[in-house]
Amino acid sequence: MPTAPRLPSVAGSFDLFHLTFRAPRRAALLGLAALTALCACQREAPGAPPAATRAVRVIPTSASAVDFASALLEPERIVALPEQALEYSVLHTLPPSFAGTARFDVYLAEPILALGPDLVLADAFQAPETSQRLLQAGVEVLTLPVIGSWREARAALVQLGERFGRSERASELCADLDARVARLEQRAARGPRLRAVVYSSFGGVGSTAGADTTIGDVLRLAGLDNAAALAGRTGHSDLSFEALIALDPELIVVSAPLKAPPSAQGDLGGASERVLLSSPALAELRAVRERRIVALPAWLFATNSFEIVRAAELLREQVDLLAADSAATPADAGSRAR
C-alpha cells in the first residue's frame, strides 16, 4: 500500500535518504493492489534536497500545517483552511488576507477534493485512509514530521521551504527565529530559573508534559526547569494531585480559555486554572499559594510548530513580571499572571 509522502524525520541526521512517494493520477482508477505496484518511489542521494513542488493550490489540514503554510506561502496559494484547527494556529485571529479563504470541517477526502488542491499538507496523527484516498485521486500529500522541539520545528521549516520553492523565505524566517532564540537565552541567563510544571485538567486526573514535548521545550527556551522532566517523565502523561504535590513546582503553566463556541472541544473556560485554585488538596502548593500560575494562549500552549519561540517569549515575559511583582510587593506576587 502506498504511503503518503513524508518529510524526513527531523529527530535525527538530515543525511538520511529522502523518500518521495507519488500516486499517479490514473491510480484512482485501479484497485489497491495495482496502485501498490504503480506507486512511484524515488530514493534520492543522501543529503540531497527534496525536489521543489509545483503546487499552486495548497490545503493545510491541521494547526501546525496552517502555521507552516501561512508563513511560507502567499495567501492566494492556500485555497482552504481547517475550521476546527484555526483556533490552535497562528491564524486564530484570521487576518484580512485569509478572510475569504474557504473552510472545511474535518480531514475527509471528498470535501477536500471538491476544493481542487494539488497538494495537501497534513499531520502525522491525521487519518491515513484520507491521505490514501487523496493520493489515489492524484493529489500530492506531504505529512509533517513529529515535532518535539524548537530545533525539529526549525528543520521542518527549512525542508518545507525547499519543497515549496520558498527557500529564501524559509531562510529569512529562520534568521529571525534564531535571533529571537538568542535573545531568549540572554534573558533567561539574567532572570530567575524556576522549577515549572505544565498542567492540564478538566476536573479528573490531570496531565503534564515531560521531556521530548513542544511545551516542554517552551519551558526550556524560557529559562525554566521542567520539574516533570527532571523527575524522569517523558512525553505527555497523567499527573494526579499526589504527584503534583510531590513535584511542588514554583510555577505552573496552563492554557488560557479558547474563544471557540461552547460546543467545541478544548479548555474553553480555563478549567485547569480553576481546578488548581479551587481544590483544597492543592492549597498548599507553592505555586498556588503564591499565585504563580501563568496562562498561555491556547494556540501557543498547544503549538507544534516554530511558534514554540513565540510561546517561550510570552512565557518569559510573564516570568519576569512575576519576579518584578515579587520584589516590589511580595504579598501580591503572581497577580499579573492571573
C-alpha positions as CSV (number, residue, x, y, z in Angstrom):
1,M,0.0,0.0,0.0
2,P,1.5,3.4,-1.0
3,T,2.3,5.7,1.8
4,A,1.6,9.4,2.0
5,P,4.8,11.3,1.3
6,R,6.6,12.4,4.5
7,L,9.4,14.9,5.1
8,P,12.4,13.0,6.5
9,S,12.3,12.8,10.3
10,V,14.0,15.7,11.9
11,A,14.8,13.8,15.1
12,G,18.0,12.6,13.6
13,S,20.5,13.5,11.0
14,F,19.4,15.1,7.7
15,D,22.0,12.9,5.9
16,L,19.3,10.2,5.8
17,F,17.8,9.2,2.5
18,H,14.9,11.4,1.3
19,L,11.9,9.4,0.2
20,T,9.3,10.8,-2.2
21,F,6.1,8.9,-2.9
22,R,3.7,9.9,-5.6
23,A,0.5,8.2,-6.7
24,P,-0.1,8.6,-10.5
25,R,-3.4,10.3,-11.4
26,R,-4.5,7.1,-13.2
27,A,-4.1,5.2,-10.0
28,A,-7.6,6.4,-8.9
29,L,-9.0,4.0,-11.5
30,L,-7.1,1.0,-10.3
31,G,-7.5,-1.4,-7.4
32,L,-5.4,-1.1,-4.3
33,A,-3.1,-3.9,-5.3
34,A,-2.4,-2.4,-8.7
35,L,-1.9,1.0,-7.0
36,T,0.8,-0.5,-4.8
37,A,2.6,-1.7,-7.9
38,L,2.2,1.6,-9.7
39,C,3.2,3.9,-6.9
40,A,6.5,5.6,-7.8
41,C,9.1,5.5,-5.1
42,Q,12.2,7.7,-5.7
43,R,15.3,7.4,-3.5
44,E,17.4,10.4,-3.7
45,A,21.1,10.7,-2.9
46,P,22.0,11.1,0.8
47,G,21.8,14.8,1.8
48,A,20.2,15.8,-1.5
49,P,17.4,18.5,-1.0
50,P,13.9,17.4,-1.8
51,A,12.6,18.4,-5.2
52,A,10.5,21.6,-5.1
53,T,6.8,21.1,-5.7
54,R,5.0,23.0,-8.4
55,A,1.8,23.0,-6.3
56,V,-0.2,26.3,-6.5
57,R,-3.3,25.1,-4.7
58,V,-2.3,24.0,-1.2
59,I,-4.5,22.9,1.7
60,P,-3.1,22.7,5.2
61,T,-5.2,20.3,7.3
62,S,-4.0,20.9,10.9
63,A,-3.0,23.8,13.2
64,S,0.7,23.0,12.7
65,A,0.3,22.8,8.9
66,V,-1.5,26.1,8.9
67,D,1.4,27.7,10.8
68,F,4.0,26.4,8.3
69,A,1.9,27.0,5.2
70,S,0.8,30.6,6.1
71,A,4.4,31.5,7.0
72,L,5.9,30.2,3.7
73,L,3.2,30.6,1.1
74,E,1.4,33.6,-0.4
75,P,-2.2,33.7,0.8
76,E,-3.6,33.0,-2.7
77,R,-1.8,29.6,-2.8
78,I,-3.7,28.5,0.3
79,V,-7.1,27.6,-1.0
80,A,-8.8,26.3,2.2
81,L,-8.3,26.2,5.9
82,P,-9.4,23.7,8.6
83,E,-12.2,25.2,10.6
84,Q,-11.6,23.2,13.8
85,A,-7.8,23.8,13.8
86,L,-7.8,27.6,13.3
87,E,-8.2,28.4,17.0
88,Y,-4.9,26.5,17.7
89,S,-3.0,28.1,14.8
90,V,-1.3,31.5,14.1
91,L,-4.4,32.4,12.1
92,H,-6.7,32.3,15.2
93,T,-7.4,36.0,14.7
94,L,-7.9,35.4,10.9
95,P,-6.1,38.3,9.2
96,P,-7.8,40.1,6.3
97,S,-5.7,38.3,3.7
98,F,-7.4,35.0,4.7
99,A,-10.9,36.3,5.4
100,G,-12.3,35.0,2.1
101,T,-10.4,31.6,2.2
102,A,-12.7,28.6,2.1
103,R,-13.1,26.4,5.2
104,F,-13.6,22.7,5.7
105,D,-14.6,20.9,8.9
106,V,-12.8,17.5,9.1
107,Y,-10.0,15.7,7.3
108,L,-12.1,13.7,4.8
109,A,-11.2,13.1,1.2
110,E,-14.3,14.1,-0.7
111,P,-14.8,17.6,0.8
112,I,-11.1,18.3,0.3
113,L,-11.1,17.0,-3.3
114,A,-14.0,19.3,-4.0
115,L,-11.8,22.3,-3.2
116,G,-9.4,21.2,-6.0
117,P,-6.0,21.1,-4.3
118,D,-2.9,19.9,-6.0
119,L,-1.1,19.5,-2.6
120,V,-2.3,18.7,0.9
121,L,-0.1,19.4,4.0
122,A,-1.2,17.0,6.8
123,D,-0.1,16.0,10.2
124,A,1.2,12.5,11.2
125,F,-1.8,11.9,13.5
126,Q,-4.4,12.5,10.8
127,A,-6.4,9.7,9.2
128,P,-4.2,7.7,6.9
129,E,-7.2,6.4,4.9
130,T,-7.9,10.0,3.9
131,S,-4.3,10.6,2.7
132,Q,-4.6,7.3,0.8
133,R,-7.7,8.4,-1.0
134,L,-6.2,11.8,-1.9
135,L,-3.1,10.0,-3.3
136,Q,-5.4,7.8,-5.4
137,A,-7.0,10.9,-6.8
138,G,-3.6,12.3,-7.8
139,V,-3.2,14.8,-5.1
140,E,0.3,15.2,-3.6
141,V,0.2,14.7,0.2
142,L,3.0,15.9,2.5
143,T,3.0,14.7,6.1
144,L,4.7,16.8,8.7
145,P,7.3,15.0,10.8
146,V,6.5,14.6,14.5
147,I,7.9,17.7,16.2
148,G,9.0,17.7,19.8
149,S,11.4,20.7,20.0
150,W,12.3,24.0,18.5
151,R,15.2,22.5,16.6
152,E,12.9,20.0,14.9
153,A,10.4,22.7,14.1
154,R,13.2,24.8,12.5
155,A,14.4,21.8,10.5
156,A,10.9,21.2,9.2
157,L,10.6,24.8,8.2
158,V,13.7,24.6,6.1
159,Q,12.7,21.5,4.4
160,L,9.2,22.8,3.6
161,G,10.7,25.9,2.2
162,E,12.7,23.7,-0.2
163,R,9.6,21.6,-1.1
164,F,7.5,24.7,-1.8
165,G,10.2,26.5,-3.7
166,R,10.4,29.1,-0.9
167,S,13.9,28.5,0.5
168,E,14.7,32.2,0.6
169,R,11.5,32.9,2.6
170,A,12.4,30.0,5.0
171,S,15.9,31.4,5.4
172,E,14.5,34.8,6.4
173,L,12.2,33.2,8.9
174,C,14.9,31.1,10.4
175,A,17.3,34.1,10.7
176,D,14.6,36.0,12.6
177,L,13.8,33.0,14.8
178,D,17.4,32.3,15.6
179,A,17.9,35.9,16.7
180,R,14.9,35.7,18.9
181,V,16.1,32.4,20.5
182,A,19.5,34.0,21.2
183,R,17.7,36.9,22.9
184,L,15.7,34.5,25.0
185,E,18.8,32.7,26.1
186,Q,20.3,36.1,27.2
187,R,17.1,37.0,29.1
188,A,17.0,33.6,30.7
189,A,20.5,33.9,31.9
190,R,19.7,37.2,33.7
191,G,16.3,36.1,35.2
192,P,15.2,33.6,37.9
193,R,15.3,29.9,36.9
194,L,12.2,28.4,38.4
195,R,11.0,24.8,38.6
196,A,7.9,24.7,36.5
197,V,5.1,22.2,35.6
198,V,2.8,22.2,32.6
199,Y,-0.7,21.3,33.8
200,S,-4.0,20.4,32.2
201,S,-7.1,19.2,33.9
202,F,-10.8,19.1,33.3
203,G,-11.7,18.0,36.8
204,G,-10.5,14.4,36.6
205,V,-6.9,13.2,36.5
206,G,-4.7,15.9,35.3
207,S,-1.8,15.6,32.8
208,T,1.6,17.1,32.3
209,A,4.4,17.3,29.7
210,G,7.9,15.9,30.3
211,A,10.9,15.7,28.1
212,D,10.6,15.5,24.3
213,T,7.5,17.7,24.1
214,T,7.0,21.0,22.4
215,I,5.6,22.7,25.5
216,G,8.5,21.2,27.5
217,D,10.8,22.9,25.0
218,V,8.9,26.2,25.6
219,L,9.9,25.9,29.2
220,R,13.5,25.3,28.3
221,L,13.6,28.3,25.9
222,A,12.0,30.5,28.5
223,G,14.8,29.6,31.0
224,L,12.7,27.3,33.2
225,D,13.4,23.9,34.6
226,N,10.7,21.3,33.7
227,A,10.1,19.6,37.0
228,A,8.3,16.7,35.3
229,A,11.2,16.1,33.0
230,L,13.6,16.3,36.0
231,A,11.5,13.6,37.7
232,G,12.1,11.3,34.7
233,R,8.8,11.9,32.8
234,T,8.9,11.8,29.0
235,G,6.1,12.8,26.7
236,H,2.7,13.6,27.9
237,S,1.4,11.7,31.0
238,D,-1.2,11.7,33.7
239,L,-0.5,13.7,36.8
240,S,-2.5,13.1,39.9
241,F,-2.9,15.6,42.7
242,E,-0.5,13.5,44.7
243,A,2.1,13.6,42.0
244,L,1.7,17.3,41.5
245,I,2.1,17.9,45.3
246,A,5.2,15.8,45.2
247,L,6.7,17.9,42.5
248,D,5.6,21.1,44.3
249,P,6.7,23.4,41.4
250,E,7.5,27.1,41.8
251,L,5.5,27.9,38.7
252,I,2.6,26.2,36.9
253,V,1.8,26.8,33.2
254,V,-1.7,26.2,31.9
255,S,-3.8,27.0,28.8
256,A,-5.9,30.1,28.7
257,P,-9.6,29.7,27.6
258,L,-10.4,29.2,23.9
259,K,-12.6,31.7,22.1
260,A,-14.4,28.9,20.3
261,P,-18.2,28.3,20.9
262,P,-19.1,26.2,24.0
263,S,-19.7,23.1,21.9
264,A,-16.2,22.9,20.6
265,Q,-13.6,20.8,22.4
266,G,-10.8,22.2,24.5
267,D,-10.2,24.1,27.7
268,L,-12.9,26.6,26.9
269,G,-13.3,28.1,30.4
270,G,-9.8,27.9,31.8
271,A,-10.7,24.7,33.6
272,S,-7.1,23.8,34.6
273,E,-6.5,27.1,36.5
274,R,-9.9,26.7,38.2
275,V,-9.0,23.2,39.4
276,L,-5.7,24.5,40.8
277,L,-7.3,27.4,42.7
278,S,-10.4,25.6,43.9
279,S,-9.1,22.3,45.1
280,P,-8.4,22.2,48.9
281,A,-5.9,19.5,48.4
282,L,-3.7,21.8,46.3
283,A,-4.0,24.9,48.5
284,E,-0.5,24.4,50.0
285,L,1.2,24.0,46.6
286,R,3.9,26.7,46.4
287,A,2.8,27.9,43.0
288,V,-0.9,28.1,44.1
289,R,-0.2,29.7,47.4
290,E,2.0,32.4,45.7
291,R,-0.3,32.7,42.7
292,R,2.5,31.7,40.3
293,I,0.2,30.4,37.6
294,V,0.8,31.6,34.0
295,A,-1.9,31.0,31.4
296,L,-0.6,30.9,27.8
297,P,-3.0,31.4,24.9
298,A,-4.4,28.1,23.9
299,W,-2.8,28.2,20.4
300,L,0.7,28.7,21.9
301,F,0.2,26.2,24.7
302,A,-0.6,23.5,22.1
303,T,1.7,24.6,19.3
304,N,3.7,22.0,17.4
305,S,5.4,24.4,15.0
306,F,8.1,27.1,15.1
307,E,5.7,29.2,17.1
308,I,7.3,27.5,20.1
309,V,9.6,30.5,20.1
310,R,6.7,33.0,20.4
311,A,5.2,30.9,23.3
312,A,8.6,31.0,25.1
313,E,8.9,34.7,24.6
314,L,5.4,35.3,26.2
315,L,6.2,32.9,29.0
316,R,9.5,34.6,29.7
317,E,7.7,38.0,29.8
318,Q,5.3,36.6,32.4
319,V,8.1,35.1,34.5
320,D,9.9,38.5,34.5
321,L,6.7,40.2,35.6
322,L,6.2,37.7,38.4
323,A,9.8,38.4,39.5
324,A,9.2,42.2,39.4
325,D,6.0,41.9,41.4
326,S,7.6,39.6,43.9
327,A,10.4,42.1,44.5
328,A,8.1,45.0,44.8
329,T,5.1,43.6,46.7
330,P,5.7,40.0,48.0
331,A,2.1,39.7,49.1
332,D,0.9,40.3,45.5
333,A,3.4,38.1,43.8
334,G,1.9,36.3,40.8
335,S,-1.0,38.8,40.4
336,R,-0.1,39.7,36.9
337,A,-0.1,36.1,35.7
338,R,-3.8,35.9,36.7
